[in-house]
């Protein structure tokens, strides 16, 4: 579904991503793990069209997208839940969800709102509340619901557990698995490597902008290298 080949990204003179290659197959959860500054968020932003690569290609469902505008990438079927959630303050929960559906004109929208309310019942209770007044966990659910309202075939999740209480973290990861079971492919980046790899079909380890290790989620969980660097063992 998604193929990244020899991707390099610079911020001025600083090279944040160095010749990265990986792929995501339809129906998978694929996790990218690595320390802060490893290039994980830069890769997701580049897939979304928010950063421009200095080299390499990004192919989604057979079409190269590395030169496309973000709105065209969303229209093509990729949606991102950004790090830190970034809900629209001053807009209600419902208005935030409507922003996710901004490019849609199909007749399925009302049904999809109902699906979001089933997945995230708390959002239905808070539809008319300013999004900025929600708790961190509720904002994360809203950010995920907003992204799902664009009806993506590939969902990019950037640190969905960051800053959340343990009870919310487990709930968010359960929802990610549910989203996959319902047919959406997921590319997940996470500091919580154990949780990320435990639900991943496959994973890639990034260090200083490069892929240094790959395997199934289980293989990486059992890797001595990964245990030492990311799992505290």
C-alpha positions, 0 to 999 in steps of 0.5 A: 500500500505504501512504499518509502524508497531512499527517503532523505529530508533536511531542515536547512543544513540538518539531515533529519532522515537519511535514505530510509526505505520501508513499506506498509502492506494493506491491512497491517499495523506497522510501528516505527520506534526510536528515540526522540530525534530519530526522524519518526515525526519527520517521516510522517509529516513528509508522507502527509505532504507537510515536509518535502523530501530532498531525495527519494520517493513515497508511493501510495497505492501505486502513485508517487505522492511526494510532490503532492499538496497535503489536501490532495494526499488526504483526498487520496486516502491518507490521514494523520493524527498529529503528535500532541493531538492539535484539536481546534480550540474555539470549535466544538467537538462536533465542529472538529469532527466536521473539519475531518470530513471537510473534503467529503461530499458523499452520502455516508457521512452521517453513518460515519459520525454514528460509527465515531460515536460508537467508538468514542462514546465520550465524544457524543456526550461532549458534542457541543463542548469546546474541544480545548476543554477536554482531557488529554485522553478525550482530545486524543480520541477526538483527534483520532475521530477527526482523522477517521472522518476523512475515511482514510485507507491509511491512518498515520498515528504520531505518538498517540499515548503521549502524556496520557494516563495509563487507563487511556493508553490501554483504551487508545491501543485497543481502539487502534486494533479495532480500527485495523480490524475494520479495514484501515491500515495503520502506520504508528510511531510511538515512544512506548515501544512495548505497546507499539510492537505488541500490536504491530504486524511488523516494525522498524527501528530508527536511529539518527534518521536511519532504519537500523532494524526491522522484523515482525512485532514479536521478533523486535520485542524479543530482540536483545538490541531492542530490549536493551535500547527501548524496553528497559531490559 
